[in-house]
Structure formats: structure tokens, C-alpha cells
Amino acid sequence: MPRRLPGPGSAWTDSRDIPELPQQSFRDWWKKTQKEAQKKTRKGGTTQKGGSPS
């Protein structure tokens, strides 16, 4: 990730810290948490909406 923006953005980056990128992207995190939620749903026998199992 660039630590400094070019052109007019360079003044902005001189006075601000740009946060480091996370180790895991949001998309990857979402896929993982959805798979885990589905496993829990199947084990528990309820649907995500709280209804009864079919």
C-alpha cells in the first residue's frame, strides 16, 4: 500500500497515517463466517431466521 498519495493528495498524506491493510479481506472473512454459521445451523437444527427445521 502506498504510504503517500501523488499530486494534490500528497499534502493530505503528509499529515495523516494510513492504516495498514488487514491480514484477511472482508470478503474472505465473510465467506468464513457464513460457512461457520451454516455448520452451526445444521448442527443445532434451526434455521437462521429462527424457524423450525424442515
N, C-alpha and C positions, 0 to 999 in steps of 0.2 A: 504494500500500500504506500502510495507517495506520502511523504511527510510534509510536502509543501506543494501548494497549488500554483500553476503558472498564471501569468498575467495579472488581472485585477484581483484574483483570489489569493495572491501571494501575501498581501497585507493582512488578510483575514487569518491565514495560517501562521503568520508570524506571532500573533497574539493568542492563539488557541492551540490546545493539544487535541490531536485527532486520536480517538480511542483505537486500541488495537482490535483487529478482527477476531471474532470468537473462533475457537477451535472447530466448532461444529456449526454448519449453516442452519438457519431457521428451517429450511426445507427438510434437511436431514433429521433435525430434532423432531419435527412434526411427524415424519414417517415413523420414527422410532416410538414416539409416544402413542401414536394411533395403533400400532401393532401391539404394544403392551396393553392398551385399553381393550382391544379386541380379545386378547388372550384372557384377561380378567373377566370380561363379559361372558365368554364361553365357559369359563370355569365356574363362575357364580350362577349361571343360568338365568340372568336377567338381561334385558336389552338396555341400550344406552339411554333410552327415554324413560326407563323405569317401569316398563310394562312387563307382563308375564312372558316367560319363554314360550316359543311356539314349537 
